Amino acid sequence: MTPEKKLLVRRSWEQAAAAGDTVAQLFYDRLFEIDPSLEYLFVRSDMVAQHAKLLRALGFAVSSLDRLEDLEPTLVALGRRHLDYGVRRHHYKVVGAALLWTLRRALGRDWSHEIEDAWSELYGLVSRIMIAGAEEAQPPHLAAL
């Protein structure tokens, strides 16, 4: 990512994160609106704790922008864990759409194509690494999932 994109992500996250749990609620509401079948992944989840995890994960990614390569082992492991939860490759696209929608709503008039491009690049990088981690851990006979 360019320094300019990193700055856009940092500034926009500061603004979005100020809304706290509202951002997480928007995200999950939108996620389940886009794909209601994903609710089954959270049946046993404490959604208050899940909201906090989401905000921490996003904050961690943003705070790691200058050392994204250091994030790789964490993201590979996260991808493997998400595979165990039932997350499949096609779910990442839905999550990305819900994330961008959420950030667009949180930032309102401050949202721009440049911010969307920066977040899309960051999410694309994160999701590719997580998917690779999941695929490494997936038994070959289940690879089509």
VOBA-1610 file (N, C-alpha, C; in pm, whole numbers, padded with zeros to 5 digits, always signed):
BEGIN
Met+00084-00119+00000Met+00000+00000+00000Met+00088+00124+00000Thr+00042+00224-00068Thr+00117+00349-00070Thr+00100+00421+00063Pro+00193+00510+00095Pro+00177+00589+00218Pro+00046+00668+00220Glu+00003+00716+00104Glu-00122+00793+00096Glu-00242+00706+00132Lys-00243+00583+00080Lys-00354+00492+00111Lys-00353+00454+00259Lys-00236+00432+00314Lys-00226+00400+00456Lys-00282+00514+00540Leu-00251+00636+00502Leu-00301+00752+00575Leu-00454+00761+00565Leu-00507+00734+00447Leu-00653+00735+00430Leu-00719+00630+00518Val-00661+00511+00524Val-00716+00405+00607Val-00710+00445+00754Arg-00596+00496+00796Arg-00582+00535+00938Arg-00683+00643+00977Arg-00690+00747+00896Arg-00780+00858+00930Arg-00927+00814+00927Ser-00962+00737+00827Ser-01101+00693+00818Ser-01136+00596+00931Trp-01040+00512+00971Trp-01067+00421+01082Trp-01084+00497+01212Glu-01002+00599+01235Glu-01018+00681+01356Glu-01160+00734+01364Gln-01208+00783+01254Gln-01343+00840+01250Gln-01449+00731+01270Ala-01436+00620+01199Ala-01536+00513+01210Ala-01532+00449+01348Ala-01413+00425+01401Ala-01399+00358+01530Ala-01457+00442+01644Ala-01466+00572+01624Ala-01523+00660+01727Ala-01670+00624+01753Ala-01734+00562+01654Ala-01874+00521+01671Ala-01884+00389+01748Gly-01771+00323+01771Gly-01765+00203+01854Gly-01858+00092+01810Asp-01938+00045+01903Asp-02022-00071+01879Asp-02123-00048+01767Thr-02158+00076+01742Thr-02250+00106+01633Thr-02194+00057+01500Val-02064+00072+01481Val-01999+00026+01358Val-02008-00126+01348Ala-01982-00195+01456Ala-01990-00340+01456Ala-02133-00386+01431Gln-02229-00321+01492Gln-02370-00358+01470Gln-02409-00336+01326Leu-02368-00223+01268Leu-02395-00197+01126Leu-02337-00308+01039Phe-02213-00347+01071Phe-02146-00449+00992Phe-02224-00580+00994Tyr-02257-00630+01112Tyr-02325-00759+01121Tyr-02467-00752+01065Asp-02535-00640+01085Asp-02668-00625+01025Asp-02658-00634+00873Arg-02560-00567+00816Arg-02543-00568+00671Arg-02497-00706+00622Leu-02407-00769+00694Leu-02359-00901+00657Leu-02475-00999+00646Phe-02564-00999+00746Phe-02676-01091+00747Phe-02785-01050+00648Glu-02788-00923+00613Glu-02881-00877+00511Glu-02835-00927+00373Ile-02705-00917+00348Ile-02651-00963+00220Ile-02665-01114+00207Asp-02631-01186+00313Asp-02635-01332+00310Asp-02688-01386+00443Pro-02820-01398+00453Pro-02880-01446+00577Pro-02830-01584+00622Ser-02781-01664+00528Ser-02732-01797+00565Ser-02609-01790+00656Leu-02544-01676+00660Leu-02425-01663+00745Leu-02458-01655+00894Glu-02582-01628+00926Glu-02620-01619+01067Glu-02590-01749+01141Tyr-02595-01862+01070Tyr-02568-01990+01137Tyr-02427-01997+01194Leu-02334-01921+01137Leu-02197-01921+01188Leu-02187-01858+01326Phe-02289-01782+01363Phe-02284-01706+01488Phe-02389-01751+01590Val-02453-01862+01563Val-02560-01912+01650Val-02513-01925+01795Arg-02393-01973+01816Arg-02342-01994+01952Arg-02254-01880+02000Ser-02250-01774+01924Ser-02161-01663+01959Ser-02228-01562+02051Asp-02149-01508+02138Asp-02190-01391+02216Asp-02164-01271+02125Met-02270-01213+02072Met-02252-01108+01972Met-02189-00981+02030Val-02205-00956+02156Val-02136-00841+02217Val-01985-00865+02210Ala-01943-00986+02245Ala-01801-01021+02236Ala-01756-01023+02091Gln-01842-01068+02001Gln-01808-01073+01859Gln-01787-00932+01804His-01870-00839+01846His-01854-00698+01805His-01717-00647+01848Ala-01681-00676+01972Ala-01551-00632+02024Ala-01436-00695+01946Lys-01450-00823+01912Lys-01345-00891+01833Lys-01329-00825+01697Leu-01440-00794+01633Leu-01434-00730+01502Leu-01361-00596+01511Leu-01398-00514+01608Leu-01335-00383+01623Leu-01186-00395+01654Arg-01150-00492+01739Arg-01008-00515+01769Arg-00932-00561+01645Ala-00991-00651+01569Ala-00924-00703+01449Ala-00902-00591+01347Leu-01003-00508+01327Leu-00986-00397+01234Leu-00882-00298+01285Gly-00888-00268+01413Gly-00790-00178+01472Gly-00648-00232+01461Phe-00634-00363+01480Phe-00504-00427+01470Phe-00450-00419+01327Ala-00537-00445+01230Ala-00494-00435+01090Ala-00450-00293+01057Val-00526-00196+01102Val-00492-00056+01075Val-00361-00018+01144Ser-00343-00062+01267Ser-00220-00027+01339Ser-00098-00099+01283Ser-00120-00203+01203Ser-00010-00281+01145Ser+00021-00243+01001Leu-00035-00136+00953Leu-00018-00098+00812Leu+00128-00085+00770Asp+00215-00042+00859Asp+00355-00023+00823Asp+00436-00151+00834Arg+00372-00259+00878Arg+00443-00387+00887Arg+00347-00501+00856Leu+00281-00487+00741Leu+00181-00585+00701Leu+00240-00725+00688Glu+00366-00733+00648Glu+00429-00865+00635Glu+00436-00938+00769Asp+00444-00862+00878Asp+00446-00924+01012Asp+00310-00983+01050Leu+00206-00937+00983Leu+00071-00986+01010Leu+00046-01124+00950Glu+00126-01163+00852Glu+00096-01285+00777Glu+00075-01409+00864Pro+00165-01442+00959Pro+00140-01562+01040Pro+00009-01555+01119Thr-00024-01438+01169Thr-00150-01420+01243Thr-00269-01441+01151Leu-00262-01387+01031Leu-00373-01398+00936Leu-00389-01541+00884Val-00277-01611+00862Val-00283-01751+00820Val-00355-01832+00927Ala-00317-01812+01052Ala-00381-01884+01163Ala-00529-01847+01175Leu-00559-01721+01154Leu-00698-01675+01160Leu-00780-01740+01048Gly-00723-01750+00930Gly-00791-01816+00819Gly-00820-01962+00850Arg-00725-02029+00914Arg-00746-02169+00954Arg-00858-02181+01056Arg-00858-02092+01155Arg-00964-02095+01256Arg-01101-02070+01193His-01105-01974+01101His-01232-01943+01036His-01283-02061+00952Leu-01192-02138+00896Leu-01232-02259+00824Leu-01302-02354+00919Asp-01247-02368+01038Asp-01309-02455+01139Asp-01447-02405+01182Tyr-01469-02273+01174Tyr-01599-02216+01210Tyr-01703-02237+01100Gly-01655-02275+00980Gly-01746-02294+00868Gly-01735-02189+00760Val-01641-02099+00773Val-01621-01994+00673Val-01558-02055+00549Arg-01612-02021+00433Arg-01560-02069+00306Arg-01515-01952+00220Arg-01440-01981+00117Arg-01381-01880+00030Arg-01482-01773-00012His-01599-01815-00057His-01697-01719-00110His-01751-01623-00002His-01737-01659+00124His-01784-01571+00231His-01700-01444+00242Tyr-01573-01453+00203Tyr-01485-01337+00215Tyr-01532-01220+00129Lys-01589-01250+00013Lys-01640-01144-00073Lys-01758-01072-00005Val-01845-01150+00059Val-01960-01093+00130Val-01912-01007+00246Val-01814-01055+00320Val-01760-00979+00433Val-01699-00847+00382Gly-01626-00853+00273Gly-01567-00732+00216Gly-01673-00630+00177Ala-01780-00678+00115Ala-01889-00587+00077Ala-01955-00526+00200Ala-01976-00607+00303Ala-02038-00555+00426Ala-01945-00454+00494Leu-01816-00482+00492Leu-01720-00390+00554Leu-01719-00254+00483Leu-01709-00256+00352Leu-01708-00129+00278Leu-01838-00053+00297Trp-01950-00122+00294Trp-02079-00059+00316Trp-02083+00007+00454Thr-02034-00066+00554Thr-02034-00016+00692Thr-01948+00110+00704Leu-01829+00105+00648Leu-01740+00221+00656Leu-01799+00340+00581Arg-01862+00313+00467Arg-01927+00421+00390Arg-02034+00488+00475Arg-02113+00407+00546Arg-02219+00463+00632Arg-02158+00539+00751Ala-02055+00484+00809Ala-01994+00546+00927Ala-01929+00680+00893Leu-01871+00690+00775Leu-01802+00813+00737Leu-01895+00915+00671Gly-02005+00870+00619Gly-02101+00962+00558Gly-02038+01045+00447Arg-02051+01175+00458Arg-02001+01266+00354Arg-01849+01263+00340Asp-01779+01213+00440Asp-01633+01207+00433Asp-01583+01089+00350Trp-01672+00997+00314Trp-01635+00880+00233Trp-01598+00927+00093Ser-01498+00863+00036Ser-01454+00898-00101Ser-01412+00773-00175His-01399+00786-00305His-01351+00674-00387His-01209+00635-00346Glu-01130+00733-00307Glu-00993+00705-00264Glu-00990+00622-00135Ile-01078+00656-00043Ile-01087+00578+00082Ile-01135+00437+00051Glu-01234+00425-00034Glu-01285+00293-00072Glu-01175+00209-00137Asp-01097+00271-00224Asp-00988+00200-00290Asp-00883+00154-00188Ala-00851+00239-00092Ala-00752+00204+00010Ala-00800+00088+00096Trp-00924+00095+00142Trp-00980-00013+00224Trp-00995-00142+00143Ser-01032-00129+00017Ser-01044-00248-00069Ser-00910-00317-00083Glu-00805-00238-00098Glu-00672-00296-00110Glu-00631-00366+00020Leu-00655-00302+00133Leu-00620-00363+00261Leu-00701-00491+00283Tyr-00831-00484+00261Tyr-00914-00603+00282Tyr-00875-00714+00184Gly-00844-00678+00062Gly-00802-00778-00036Gly-00677-00851+00009Leu-00581-00777+00061Leu-00458-00837+00110Leu-00486-00930+00229Val-00559-00881+00324Val-00592-00959+00444Val-00668-01085+00406Ser-00770-01071+00322Ser-00852-01187+00288Ser-00774-01289+00205Arg-00687-01246+00116Arg-00606-01341+00038Arg-00517-01426+00130Ile-00458-01364+00230Ile-00372-01437+00323Ile-00455-01534+00408Met-00571-01489+00454Met-00657-01576+00534Met-00706-01695+00451Ile-00745-01670+00329Ile-00791-01777+00241Ile-00678-01877+00216Ala-00558-01826+00193Ala-00444-01915+00171Ala-00420-02003+00295Gly-00431-01945+00412Gly-00415-02022+00536Gly-00521-02129+00549Ala-00645-02095+00514Ala-00753-02193+00521Ala-00732-02304+00420Glu-00690-02268+00301Glu-00672-02370+00196Glu-00555-02463+00228Glu-00453-02412+00293Glu-00341-02497+00335Glu-00388-02602+00436Ala-00483-02561+00520Ala-00528-02650+00628Ala-00642-02743+00584Gln-00702-02714+00471Gln-00819-02790+00428Gln-00777-02924+00366Pro-00839-03033+00410Pro-00811-03163+00349Pro-00841-03159+00199Pro-00759-03224+00116Pro-00777-03218-00030Pro-00918-03257-00078His-00983-03353-00013His-01115-03395-00059His-01224-03290-00030Leu-01192-03188+00049Leu-01287-03079+00077Leu-01248-02950+00008Ala-01147-02953-00075Ala-01093-02832-00136Ala-01196-02754-00217Ala-01298-02818-00268Ala-01399-02749-00348Ala-01493-02663-00263Leu-01488-02679-00131Leu-01577-02599-00044Leu-01523-02463-00038
//
